[in-house]
Amino acid sequence: MDTPGADIWPVAIEAGGTLLSAVAHLPAVVPAPVVVCSHGLLSTKESQKFISVCNALASEGFCSLRFDFSGCGQSGRRSGAGLIDARRRDLASVMAFALKQPYSDGRLGLFGSSLGGFLSLLAANERPEMVFATVSWSAPFDVGSKHARKVEEIFPEGLGSPADLTGLDRAGRVLLLHGQSDEIVPWTESVQIYNRLKDPSRLFLLRNADHRIREPSWRTLAIRETMIWFSAHEGQKP
């Protein structure tokens, strides 16, 4: 169906007894592929980075869903599970929700930053038949080595599993972007991830970009490469 232009809709997504707050960005023409966007450890769906990516996706003809993981932003808290376990379940619920919406044409992409990139890669590896393409910015290879102490301070249930991407062997059609001035996750962790991916996949290093890719020219480049990757692979069956 045709719509007057890109639309933005707040939605609530049920996830194992918890309601996740989300925002859908719709292009002018739907149904279309849907890209699910996952934020980092201490971020939310309201990050300007995610708003910019979702607006760019809409301009390229993609739907997108940015959402708050349980316990973040406007989403309820999920108890009784470690951080990674809880967020993996959240992401699985949002993916299932996306595919059931009337604006979805059945094609699903994943975008994530930092821990959100880590989780997107896990999901792409677990369900490669479901995902047509994945883009990860600044993802860690090993979450435990970077964030275990911080997680224990804010998440009583602990880290959960898996804490690293050692088992990454089924995911393909993945673009990894990483700043070589990343002060939180060394860019070499994306090299470790890349070496485990199936073809076609690509590693794109941003020479002077930090972890959040804040500098405008680097962010513009990262968004452009993200759009190119999704557009290049949207016609392929997962």
Buried (B, 14 or more C-beta within 10 A) or exposed (E): EEEEEBBBEEBBBEBBEBBBBBBBBBBBEBBBBBBBBBBBBEBBBBBEBBBBBBBBBBEBBBBBBBBBBBBBBBBBEBEEBBBBBBBBBBBBBBBEBBBEBEBBEEBBBBBBBBBBBBBBBBBBBBBBEBBBBBBBBBBBBBBBEBBBEEBEEEBEBBBBEBBBBEEBEBBBBBBBBBBBBBEBBBBEBBBBBBEBBBEBBBBBBBEEBBBBBEBEEBBEBBBEBBBEBBBBBBEEEB
